[in-house]
Amino acid sequence: QVQLVESGGGLVQAGDSLQLSCAVSRGAGSAVSAMGWFRQAPGKEREFVGVIGRSASSPYVAEYMKGRFTISSDYAKNTVYLQMNSLKPDDTAVYYCAAKVVLQSPTYDYWGQGTQVIVSS
C-alpha cells in the first residue's frame, strides 16, 4: 500500500512563497511511476497542477502556473515538492499529491489527505 502525506500548507500573503512536500511511504517508491499535484478551491472542481516522473524525470507544470510553480523530487528521500512563488489569492485551495503506478495511465492510484493553502490579499 502506497501512502502519501502532504505538508507545508498554511496562511500566507499575496506575493509570498510556499513549498509543499509530499512524502511517499518507505519502500513504496519503486511502485510509483509518477507523482502529481492537484488542487481544489472551495466550490470548484479539482484541477491539475503538475506532474513529475520517477527519478525526477520530465517535470511538467500546467500552463497557467508556469513561471510561478515548480515541481521537483528527491527520490532518495521519497519526497516530491511543489514550490509556489508569487502566490495569489486565487491559489487558495487544498493541495493534494497523488501517485500513479502506470505512467501512461490517466488515473492516479493513490492520494494524500491534502494540505490547505490560504493566500490573503
C-alpha positions as a Markdown table, in Angstrom:
| # | Residue | x | y | z |
|---|---|---|---|---|
| 1 | Gln | 0.0 | 0.0 | 0.0 |
| 2 | Val | 1.3 | 3.4 | -1.0 |
| 3 | Gln | 0.7 | 6.2 | 1.5 |
| 4 | Leu | 1.2 | 9.8 | 0.7 |
| 5 | Val | 1.5 | 12.6 | 3.3 |
| 6 | Glu | 1.4 | 16.2 | 2.3 |
| 7 | Ser | 2.8 | 19.0 | 4.4 |
| 8 | Gly | 3.8 | 22.7 | 4.2 |
| 9 | Gly | 0.5 | 24.3 | 3.7 |
| 10 | Gly | -0.5 | 27.4 | 5.6 |
| 11 | Leu | -1.7 | 31.0 | 5.6 |
| 12 | Val | 0.4 | 33.4 | 3.6 |
| 13 | Gln | 0.1 | 36.8 | 2.0 |
| 14 | Ala | -0.2 | 37.5 | -1.7 |
| 15 | Gly | 3.3 | 37.6 | -3.3 |
| 16 | Asp | 4.7 | 35.2 | -0.7 |
| 17 | Ser | 6.2 | 31.8 | -1.5 |
| 18 | Leu | 5.4 | 28.4 | -0.1 |
| 19 | Gln | 6.9 | 24.9 | -0.6 |
| 20 | Leu | 4.7 | 21.9 | -0.2 |
| 21 | Ser | 6.1 | 18.4 | 0.4 |
| 22 | Cys | 4.7 | 15.0 | -0.3 |
| 23 | Ala | 6.3 | 12.1 | 1.4 |
| 24 | Val | 5.8 | 8.6 | -0.1 |
| 25 | Ser | 5.7 | 5.7 | 2.3 |
| 26 | Arg | 9.0 | 4.0 | 2.7 |
| 27 | Gly | 9.5 | 1.1 | 0.3 |
| 28 | Ala | 6.7 | 2.2 | -1.9 |
| 29 | Gly | 8.7 | 4.5 | -4.2 |
| 30 | Ser | 9.6 | 1.7 | -6.6 |
| 31 | Ala | 5.9 | 1.1 | -7.2 |
| 32 | Val | 5.3 | 4.6 | -8.4 |
| 33 | Ser | 5.9 | 5.8 | -11.9 |
| 34 | Ala | 4.9 | 9.4 | -11.5 |
| 35 | Met | 3.7 | 11.8 | -8.8 |
| 36 | Gly | 1.2 | 14.6 | -9.5 |
| 37 | Trp | 0.0 | 17.7 | -7.7 |
| 38 | Phe | -3.7 | 18.8 | -7.8 |
| 39 | Arg | -5.6 | 21.4 | -6.0 |
| 40 | Gln | -9.3 | 22.1 | -5.2 |
| 41 | Ala | -10.6 | 25.5 | -4.3 |
| 42 | Pro | -13.9 | 25.9 | -2.4 |
| 43 | Gly | -16.8 | 25.4 | -4.7 |
| 44 | Lys | -14.6 | 24.4 | -7.7 |
| 45 | Glu | -13.6 | 21.2 | -9.3 |
| 46 | Arg | -10.2 | 19.7 | -8.6 |
| 47 | Glu | -7.6 | 20.9 | -11.1 |
| 48 | Phe | -4.3 | 19.5 | -12.2 |
| 49 | Val | -1.2 | 21.4 | -11.1 |
| 50 | Gly | 1.7 | 19.3 | -12.4 |
| 51 | Val | 3.5 | 16.0 | -12.5 |
| 52 | Ile | 7.0 | 14.6 | -12.3 |
| 53 | Gly | 8.2 | 11.2 | -13.3 |
| 54 | Arg | 10.2 | 8.7 | -11.4 |
| 55 | Ser | 13.7 | 9.8 | -10.7 |
| 56 | Ala | 12.7 | 13.4 | -11.2 |
| 57 | Ser | 12.3 | 12.9 | -14.9 |
| 58 | Ser | 10.2 | 15.2 | -17.1 |
| 59 | Pro | 8.6 | 17.6 | -14.6 |
| 60 | Tyr | 5.6 | 19.4 | -16.0 |
| 61 | Val | 3.5 | 22.2 | -14.6 |
| 62 | Ala | 0.2 | 23.3 | -16.0 |
| 63 | Glu | 0.5 | 26.3 | -18.4 |
| 64 | Tyr | -1.3 | 28.7 | -16.2 |
| 65 | Met | 1.1 | 28.1 | -13.4 |
| 66 | Lys | 4.3 | 28.0 | -15.3 |
| 67 | Gly | 6.8 | 30.6 | -14.1 |
| 68 | Arg | 5.4 | 30.6 | -10.6 |
| 69 | Phe | 5.1 | 26.9 | -9.6 |
| 70 | Thr | 7.9 | 24.3 | -9.9 |
| 71 | Ile | 7.8 | 20.6 | -9.2 |
| 72 | Ser | 10.9 | 18.7 | -8.0 |
| 73 | Ser | 11.6 | 15.5 | -6.2 |
| 74 | Asp | 14.2 | 13.7 | -4.1 |
| 75 | Tyr | 13.6 | 10.1 | -4.6 |
| 76 | Ala | 16.3 | 9.2 | -2.2 |
| 77 | Lys | 14.0 | 10.8 | 0.4 |
| 78 | Asn | 10.8 | 9.5 | -1.3 |
| 79 | Thr | 9.6 | 13.1 | -1.3 |
| 80 | Val | 8.1 | 15.3 | -4.0 |
| 81 | Tyr | 7.9 | 19.1 | -3.7 |
| 82 | Leu | 5.8 | 21.8 | -5.1 |
| 83 | Gln | 7.5 | 25.2 | -4.9 |
| 84 | Met | 5.0 | 28.0 | -5.3 |
| 85 | Asn | 6.1 | 31.6 | -5.8 |
| 86 | Ser | 4.3 | 34.9 | -6.2 |
| 87 | Leu | 1.2 | 33.4 | -4.7 |
| 88 | Lys | -2.2 | 34.9 | -5.4 |
| 89 | Pro | -5.5 | 34.8 | -3.6 |
| 90 | Asp | -6.8 | 32.6 | -6.4 |
| 91 | Asp | -4.2 | 30.0 | -5.4 |
| 92 | Thr | -6.2 | 29.4 | -2.2 |
| 93 | Ala | -7.1 | 25.7 | -2.2 |
| 94 | Val | -6.5 | 22.3 | -0.7 |
| 95 | Tyr | -3.4 | 20.9 | -2.4 |
| 96 | Tyr | -3.2 | 17.1 | -3.0 |
| 97 | Cys | -0.4 | 14.9 | -4.1 |
| 98 | Ala | -1.1 | 11.7 | -6.0 |
| 99 | Ala | 0.8 | 8.8 | -7.3 |
| 100 | Lys | 0.3 | 6.6 | -10.3 |
| 101 | Val | 1.6 | 3.2 | -10.9 |
| 102 | Val | 1.3 | 3.1 | -14.7 |
| 103 | Leu | 2.9 | 6.1 | -16.3 |
| 104 | Gln | 0.7 | 6.1 | -19.4 |
| 105 | Ser | -2.5 | 5.8 | -17.3 |
| 106 | Pro | -4.6 | 8.9 | -16.8 |
| 107 | Thr | -5.6 | 7.5 | -13.4 |
| 108 | Tyr | -3.8 | 8.3 | -10.2 |
| 109 | Asp | -4.0 | 5.3 | -7.9 |
| 110 | Tyr | -3.1 | 6.9 | -4.5 |
| 111 | Trp | -3.9 | 10.2 | -3.0 |
| 112 | Gly | -2.8 | 12.1 | 0.1 |
| 113 | Gln | -5.1 | 13.7 | 2.5 |
| 114 | Gly | -4.4 | 17.2 | 1.3 |
| 115 | Thr | -2.8 | 20.4 | 2.8 |
| 116 | Gln | -4.6 | 23.7 | 2.9 |
| 117 | Val | -3.1 | 26.8 | 1.4 |
| 118 | Ile | -4.7 | 30.1 | 2.1 |
| 119 | Val | -3.4 | 33.3 | 0.3 |
| 120 | Ser | -4.7 | 36.5 | 1.7 |
| 121 | Ser | -4.8 | 39.7 | -0.3 |
